[in-house]
Amino acid sequence: MQVNSSIQEGRRYGWLPALALAAVAVAGCSSSGGGGAAAASAPVSTPPATTAATPVTPATPATPATPATGAANPAPAGKRPADACTMLTSAQVVAVVGTAGPFRGTHPDPASDGSAVWGCTWGSRQSYAAIKETAPDTLARVRADSDLAVTTVPGIGQEAVATAWKKDGTRPILYLVAGGHTYSVAVVKDRGPGDDVNAPAETLAEAALATTLAVSLTS
C-alpha cells in the first residue's frame, strides 16, 4: 500500500527557495493639551428656596440573567496565527535545522481546488524546515502504508507520529494533530541528492520543531 508515497517524494523537491519578506515598522504618535480659567461670581440677592428637593429613589438593580441549561461546550480549537510564517524567526530555524541561514518563509501552493493551504516553508539555499496542514485522515493513511516505518512520538500536540521509508529509514516526516488540525513537519538539511545520510538528524530536528510549533497551535 503506497498512499503516502507522493507525500514523501514531494518532501525533497516540492519546496522552492523562499523570497525575502519585507519588514514593517509601526510609528507611535502622542498628543498633549491643557489650560483652564477661573471666574468670580457676584453675590446672589434672591433668598434661598424654602422647599427642599425631593430625594431621587435609587434604581433597582437588574436581576441577573439565568444561565441557559444544556449549552454545548465544544473543545477549544487551536489559536494558530493566520500567517504560519510568523511562527518562527530565521535564528530559530537555524537552531533547529543546524545549518546556516538566513531562512525566509514562503507559503504552500494552493490546493487543487484553488483554496489556500495553511503552512510555511522556511528555506535557505542549502536547507529548509516546513509545516503544512494536511487532510484529517493523514495519520490513519500513513499508519496503513506498508512502505513506511511509523513510530508514535509522545508529548507533541494531541497525537504525533514519525515516519520514514521502511527500506532504508530515509525521507523522515513527522505528522501531528494539534488544536483539531493535522499537520506535516519536515526538515531537510541538504537540498541535494546526498541528503539521505542526514535522515537521523532530520528526524530529531522535526520532533524539536513540532514540539515548538504545537504550543502555538494549541494555546
VEXDREN-2710 file (C-alpha; in Angstrom, 1 decimal):
% VEXDREN-2710
k/r/px/py/pz
1/MET/0.0/0.0/0.0
2/GLN/1.6/3.3/-1.1
3/VAL/-1.0/6.0/-0.2
4/ASN/1.8/8.2/1.3
5/SER/4.4/7.8/-1.4
6/SER/3.6/11.1/-3.2
7/ILE/3.8/12.9/0.1
8/GLN/7.3/11.5/0.8
9/GLU/8.6/12.2/-2.7
10/GLY/7.3/15.8/-2.5
11/ARG/9.2/16.4/0.7
12/ARG/12.6/16.6/-1.1
13/TYR/11.9/18.6/-4.2
14/GLY/8.4/20.2/-3.8
15/TRP/9.5/23.2/-1.8
16/LEU/11.0/26.2/-3.6
17/PRO/13.6/28.7/-2.1
18/ALA/11.9/31.5/-0.2
19/LEU/11.7/35.1/-1.1
20/ALA/12.7/37.8/1.4
21/LEU/9.9/39.2/3.5
22/ALA/9.5/42.9/3.9
23/ALA/9.8/44.3/7.4
24/VAL/7.0/46.6/8.6
25/ALA/7.7/49.4/11.2
26/VAL/4.9/50.9/13.1
27/ALA/5.4/54.5/14.4
28/GLY/3.7/55.8/17.5
29/CYS/2.2/59.2/18.0
30/SER/1.5/61.4/21.0
31/SER/-0.6/64.4/21.7
32/SER/-0.8/66.9/24.6
33/GLY/-3.0/69.8/25.7
34/GLY/-4.3/71.7/28.7
35/GLY/-5.3/75.0/30.2
36/GLY/-8.0/76.5/32.4
37/ALA/-9.7/79.7/33.5
38/ALA/-11.4/80.9/36.8
39/ALA/-14.4/83.2/37.0
40/ALA/-15.7/85.2/40.0
41/SER/-19.5/85.2/40.7
42/ALA/-21.5/88.1/42.2
43/PRO/-23.4/87.5/45.5
44/VAL/-27.0/86.2/45.0
45/SER/-29.6/88.7/46.3
46/THR/-32.6/86.3/46.0
47/PRO/-33.3/84.4/49.3
48/PRO/-32.8/80.6/49.2
49/ALA/-35.7/78.4/48.3
50/THR/-37.7/77.1/51.3
51/THR/-38.9/73.9/49.6
52/ALA/-36.4/71.0/49.7
53/ALA/-35.9/69.0/46.6
54/THR/-37.5/65.5/46.6
55/PRO/-34.8/62.8/47.0
56/VAL/-34.2/60.6/44.0
57/THR/-35.1/56.9/44.6
58/PRO/-32.2/54.7/43.7
59/ALA/-32.8/52.4/40.7
60/THR/-33.5/48.8/41.4
61/PRO/-30.5/46.6/40.3
62/ALA/-31.3/44.4/37.3
63/THR/-31.9/40.8/38.0
64/PRO/-29.0/38.7/36.7
65/ALA/-29.9/36.5/33.7
66/THR/-30.4/32.8/34.4
67/PRO/-27.7/30.8/32.7
68/ALA/-29.0/28.6/29.8
69/THR/-29.1/25.0/30.6
70/GLY/-27.9/22.2/28.3
71/ALA/-25.5/24.6/26.4
72/ALA/-22.8/22.9/24.3
73/ASN/-19.2/23.1/25.4
74/PRO/-17.0/22.2/22.5
75/ALA/-13.3/21.7/22.9
76/PRO/-11.4/24.9/22.0
77/ALA/-9.7/25.0/18.7
78/GLY/-6.0/25.9/18.3
79/LYS/-5.4/29.6/18.2
80/ARG/-2.9/29.4/15.4
81/PRO/-1.8/32.6/13.7
82/ALA/-3.3/33.4/10.3
83/ASP/0.2/33.6/8.8
84/ALA/2.2/30.4/9.6
85/CYS/5.4/32.2/8.6
86/THR/5.2/34.5/11.6
87/MET/5.7/31.5/14.0
88/LEU/9.5/31.2/13.6
89/THR/12.4/33.6/13.1
90/SER/15.4/32.8/11.0
91/ALA/17.5/32.4/14.1
92/GLN/15.1/29.8/15.5
93/VAL/15.2/27.8/12.3
94/VAL/19.0/27.9/12.2
95/ALA/19.0/26.5/15.8
96/VAL/16.6/23.6/14.8
97/VAL/18.0/22.7/11.4
98/GLY/21.6/23.2/12.3
99/THR/22.7/24.9/9.0
100/ALA/23.5/28.5/8.2
101/GLY/20.7/30.9/7.3
102/PRO/19.2/33.2/6.6
103/PHE/15.9/31.3/6.4
104/ARG/13.0/33.1/4.7
105/GLY/9.4/32.0/4.8
106/THR/7.1/31.2/1.8
107/HIS/3.6/29.8/1.8
108/PRO/2.5/26.5/0.2
109/ASP/0.9/26.4/-3.2
110/PRO/-3.0/26.4/-3.2
111/ALA/-4.8/23.1/-3.1
112/SER/-6.1/21.5/-6.3
113/ASP/-9.5/23.3/-5.9
114/GLY/-7.7/26.6/-5.6
115/SER/-8.2/27.0/-1.8
116/ALA/-5.4/28.3/0.3
117/VAL/-3.3/25.8/2.3
118/TRP/-2.1/26.9/5.8
119/GLY/1.6/26.4/6.3
120/CYS/5.1/27.8/5.7
121/THR/8.5/26.7/4.4
122/TRP/11.4/28.5/5.9
123/GLY/14.2/28.0/3.3
124/SER/17.8/28.8/2.7
125/ARG/20.0/27.9/-0.3
126/GLN/21.1/24.8/1.4
127/SER/18.2/23.5/3.5
128/TYR/14.6/24.1/4.8
129/ALA/12.1/23.4/7.5
130/ALA/8.4/23.3/6.8
131/ILE/4.9/22.9/8.4
132/LYS/1.7/22.4/6.4
133/GLU/-1.9/21.5/7.3
134/THR/-2.9/18.1/5.8
135/ALA/-6.1/16.1/5.5
136/PRO/-7.7/15.0/8.8
137/ASP/-7.2/11.3/7.8
138/THR/-3.5/11.7/7.2
139/LEU/-2.4/9.8/10.3
140/ALA/-4.7/6.9/9.5
141/ARG/-3.3/6.7/6.0
142/VAL/0.4/6.8/6.9
143/ARG/-0.2/4.1/9.6
144/ALA/-1.7/1.9/6.9
145/ASP/1.1/2.5/4.4
146/SER/3.2/-0.7/4.3
147/ASP/6.2/1.2/2.8
148/LEU/6.6/3.4/5.9
149/ALA/8.0/2.8/9.3
150/VAL/5.8/4.6/11.7
151/THR/6.7/5.5/15.3
152/THR/4.4/7.2/17.9
153/VAL/6.0/10.3/19.4
154/PRO/4.6/11.2/22.8
155/GLY/4.3/14.7/24.2
156/ILE/3.6/16.6/21.0
157/GLY/0.1/18.0/20.5
158/GLN/-2.8/15.7/20.8
159/GLU/-1.0/12.9/18.8
160/ALA/2.1/12.6/16.7
161/VAL/4.0/10.0/14.7
162/ALA/7.4/10.0/13.0
163/THR/7.6/8.3/9.6
164/ALA/10.4/7.2/7.2
165/TRP/10.9/4.8/4.3
166/LYS/10.9/1.3/5.8
167/LYS/13.5/0.0/3.4
168/ASP/16.3/2.4/4.4
169/GLY/15.0/4.9/7.1
170/THR/15.3/7.9/4.8
171/ARG/12.9/10.8/4.0
172/PRO/11.6/11.3/7.5
173/ILE/8.4/13.3/8.1
174/LEU/6.6/13.9/11.3
175/TYR/2.8/14.2/11.5
176/LEU/0.9/15.7/14.4
177/VAL/-2.6/16.7/15.5
178/ALA/-3.0/19.9/17.4
179/GLY/-5.9/22.2/18.1
180/GLY/-8.2/20.0/15.9
181/HIS/-6.0/20.2/12.8
182/THR/-3.5/17.7/11.3
183/TYR/-0.1/18.9/10.1
184/SER/3.1/17.5/8.5
185/VAL/6.5/18.8/9.6
186/ALA/9.6/18.2/7.5
187/VAL/13.3/19.2/7.8
188/VAL/15.8/18.9/5.0
189/LYS/19.5/19.7/5.9
190/ASP/20.8/19.4/2.3
191/ARG/18.6/20.0/-0.8
192/GLY/21.0/17.9/-2.9
193/PRO/20.7/14.2/-3.8
194/GLY/23.0/13.2/-1.0
195/ASP/20.7/14.3/1.8
196/ASP/19.6/10.8/2.8
197/VAL/22.6/10.5/5.1
198/ASN/21.1/13.2/7.2
199/ALA/17.9/11.3/8.0
200/PRO/18.6/10.6/11.7
201/ALA/19.5/14.3/12.3
202/GLU/16.4/15.4/10.4
203/THR/14.1/13.1/12.4
204/LEU/15.4/14.7/15.7
205/ALA/15.0/18.2/14.2
206/GLU/11.4/17.5/13.1
207/ALA/10.5/16.4/16.6
208/ALA/12.1/19.6/18.1
209/LEU/10.3/21.8/15.5
210/ALA/6.9/20.1/16.1
211/THR/7.3/20.4/19.9
212/THR/7.9/24.2/19.5
213/LEU/5.1/24.8/17.0
214/ALA/2.5/22.6/18.8
215/VAL/2.5/25.1/21.7
216/SER/1.3/27.9/19.4
217/LEU/-1.2/25.7/17.6
218/THR/-3.0/24.7/20.9
219/SER/-2.6/27.7/23.2
END
